[in-house]
């Protein structure tokens, strides 16, 4: 049956008891951090769910078909709940939550059904797989920032020190923030929607990795498209609380994106500033240093060049 209290939990207790009897060497005590239960499809064929997971607990339950290769995102989704990740939904420009599962870029949203087990940027901070103070930077004034593809391993040998995987815009007096990241579709993100690949991902999520808190996608701006952060909030980096933040991806590379970040007094001014910042050419490299003068003058001047008629 499908009811978690009346049917799933009692069946779980029976399964644990049978495991202790039939496989006494396998521990199911509280020291075991994660236990996964499979429900035969025939017994739960009318259920409205494909998996369940305890938020911050250690049990997950998946219907039999969730084991199929093209649906492993469901297993990752439920395990994410055990690790303290809540759902990832959509939020409109007025701050209204539209759909708790609506984020099609996130395995904690609807991408669990499209075999995309790559976690979004705020989830990686919560899990500790990226470190906020090391792998991200806060949004201050106007700047062009290099943001690495989220699937580039920050701990791989040869990985650039100080690489930024995201930009954070904290909300004043809150444990929430806007996060900006970049995903090319490499590695675990190969099955991402084309509306996310090669674009920036903008999320409203916990500011410092707080667990058991909903995340929301705000948008996925493409290269050359200005994006104003909405809804307007009292930003921690802006004392007046009325600063308009906008961004624009200037270039989208195979491993990183160059992103213009600006803060202005109005939407139009912010959009224009982001466009100008992207259009500003990078400063030329400084010329090489001249060679050091010889320690003593040459013995004789060089011979004049030979001219050919």
N, C-alpha and C positions, 0 to 999 in steps of 0.2 A: 504494500500500500504506500501512499504518498505522504500521509500525515506524519510530520516529524515527531510529534509528541506521542501519538497513539500507536504508530507502527514502526517508524525508522529507529527511534531510540531503543524500544524494547528489543528489536531485532539486533541492534548493535550490541546490547548487553549479552544476548545469547551467543553472538559471534565471538565476543571476547572470552566468554566462558569456554566455548568449544576450543578456541585457540590455546588457552591455558591447559586444557586436558589433552588435546591431541598433539600439541607442539610445545611442551613445557620449556624447551630451550629458547623459545622466542619470547622476549619480554614485551608485555603490554602494560607495564606499570607506568606510573606518572613520569618516570625518567625517560620514557620514549616520547620524543618530541612530536612525531607525526605518524598517524595511523590512517590508512586509506581503506575505505570499504567500497566494494562493488555490489551493485544491486542488479540482479538479472532483469533484463529488459521486459521479460514476460510478466514479472510481478509488479512492475511500475510503468507499464506501457501507457497508462492514462495520465501520468504525472505531467505537470506543467513545467517541470524543471529537469535539467540534465545533470545537475550537480548541486551539492550543498557543502558549505564549509563553515566551521566555527570561527567567528571573528576573534582572533587572539587565542583560540583554543588549539586542540591537537587532532581533531577528527575532521575528515572530509568524506563525503559520500558521492559516488558517481554512478549514474545509470550505465549499464553495460556498453552502450554504443559510444560512450565518451572515451573508450579505450582505442577507438579506431584512429588510424594515423592522422586523418584530416581534422580531428577534433581534439588534439592534445591540448589546445588552448583552454578547454574546460577544466582539465586537471590542474593546469598552472593557475587558473583563476581561483579555484577553490583552495589550493595551497597558499595562494596570496592572502586569503582571508586568515589562515592560520598564522601567517607572518605579520598580521596586523594591518593589512591593506584593505581599505573599504572600496566601494564601487567608484567608477569614473563615469560621470555623466556629461551632459551638455548644459551650458548656461548662456542665456541671451544677453544682449547689450544692456538690458535693464537690470541684470542680476537675478533673473528668474531661473530657477533650476527647471529644465525641460524634461529630462529623462535620466533617471539614475544610472542606467546602463548605456546611455546614448553615445558615449565617446568611442567612435569606431577606430581610433588610433591606439586604444589601450586594451590590454588583456583583462584588466579589471572592468572594462566596459564591454562593448559588443564585439570587439575583435577576437574575443575568446572563441567565437564561432567560425573564424576564418583562419585558424591555425597560425596565429601571430603571437607567440609567447614573449615578445620583447616588452619589458616594462617601460612605462613613460618616465620622464625625468623626475617628477616628484616622488614616484614610487622608489626609484633607485636611492634617493636620499633617505627615505624611511627605512629601507632595507640595509643601509650602510654600505651599499656597493659603490656609491659615490659619496665623497665627503664634501659637505657644504663649504667649509672654509678652504678646502684645497682645490676642488674641481668646479666651483661656481664663483661668480662675482655679482655684486649688487649693482643695480641700475642707479647711477648717480646723475651727472650732467650729460651733455652731448658727447658722444664718442662712437667710434667704429670698433666693434668687438669681433674677434674671431671665435666662433662657436664650433666645436668639434662635433662630428657625427656621434650620436649617442651610442652607437655600437662599436666605436673604437675603444679598445681595451686600455684603460688608464694605467694599468699596472704591468702592461707588456714591456718586455725589454726594448729599450730604445724609444719608448713613448716620451713625447716632449714634456719636460717639467713645466708646471704651471698651466697646462692645457685647460681651457674653460669648456665645460660641457653644458653650461646653462647660465642664464642671467636671472636674478631674482629681484622682484619689486615688492618689498614687504608693505603690508597695510598697517598703518599706525594703530596701536592699541589692540592688536589682533594677533592670533597665531596663524593667520593666513597670508598668502602672497601670490603674486602672479609670477609664473615661471616661463621662460623662453628657452627652447631647445631646438635641435636640428637633427633630422633623420633622413638619410639618403635612400633607405631601403636595403642596406647591406645586412648580411648575416641573418639574425633572427627576424629582421624587419622585411625580409624578401616578399612576404605576402601582404604587406601593408597596402591599403587603398592608394590609388594614384592621386587622390586628393590630399595625401599626407607625404608621400615620397618626394624627396627633394625640396621640401617646404619647411618652414618653421612651425613648431608646435607651441601654442600658447595655452597654458593651463592656470586655473585658479585652484590652489592646493595648500596643504600645510606648509608653513614657512620654514620650519626646522625639522621636518621629518616626523612630526607627531603622528602617532598610529591611530587606527580606527576612525579616520576622518575622511569624508567624501572629497573626491577630486572632480573638477569640471573642466572640460575643454572649452576654450573661448574662441579659437579659430586656428586656421592653418594657412597663413599668408604665403603666397608664392614670391619668387624673386621679382623685384621691381614693383611690388604692390605695397603701398603704405598701409599700416595697420595701427589704428588708434585703440589703446587699451580702454575697454569699457566693461562694466559701468565705472564712472568716475568715483574714486574713493579718497579717503584721507590717507595719503601715502606717507610712509615713515620718512622718506627722503625729501619731503617737501613740506616745509613748516607751515605754509598757508593752507595746505590741504586741497588746493584747487588747481594744481599743476596738471596739464594734459601730457600724457606720455604716449609717444608714437614710435614705431620702429619700421624699418624697411630692410629687407635682405638685398644687399647690393650685388653679391655674387654667390652662387651655389656651387661649391666644388665637390670633388669625390670624397673628401675627408673632412672638410670644414666649410662653413659659410661666413662671409663677412657681413655684419649686420650693423646698420646705423641706428643708434638709440638717441632720442631727443626728448627734451622737456620744454614745453611752451605754454602760453596762456590760453590758447584756443585750438580747436581741431585743425582749422585751416593753417594756422601758423606752424603747428607741429608737423603736419603732412609736408608742407613746403620745406621745413627745416630738414626733415629726413631725406627728402629728395635731393636737396642741395648737398647734404653730407655724402650721399652715395655718389653724386656727380663730381665731387671734389677728387681730382687725381691724387694718387699717393705721391708723397714727396720723393724726388729722385734720390737715388743713393749718392752719398757724398763721394767726390772724386778721390782716387787713390792718393796717398801722400806722395809728395815728390821725393825722388831719390836723394839720399844724403850727399852733400858735396864731397868731392874727393879731398883727401887729407892734404894733398899737395898738387899744384898745377901740373898739367901734362907737360912732358918734356918738349913736345913740338905740336904745333897746331895740326889738325887733320888735313889731309890733301884735299884740294878742291874737287867737287864732283866732276865726272866726265860727262859731257853732253854729246848726244848722238843727233846728227842732222837727219 
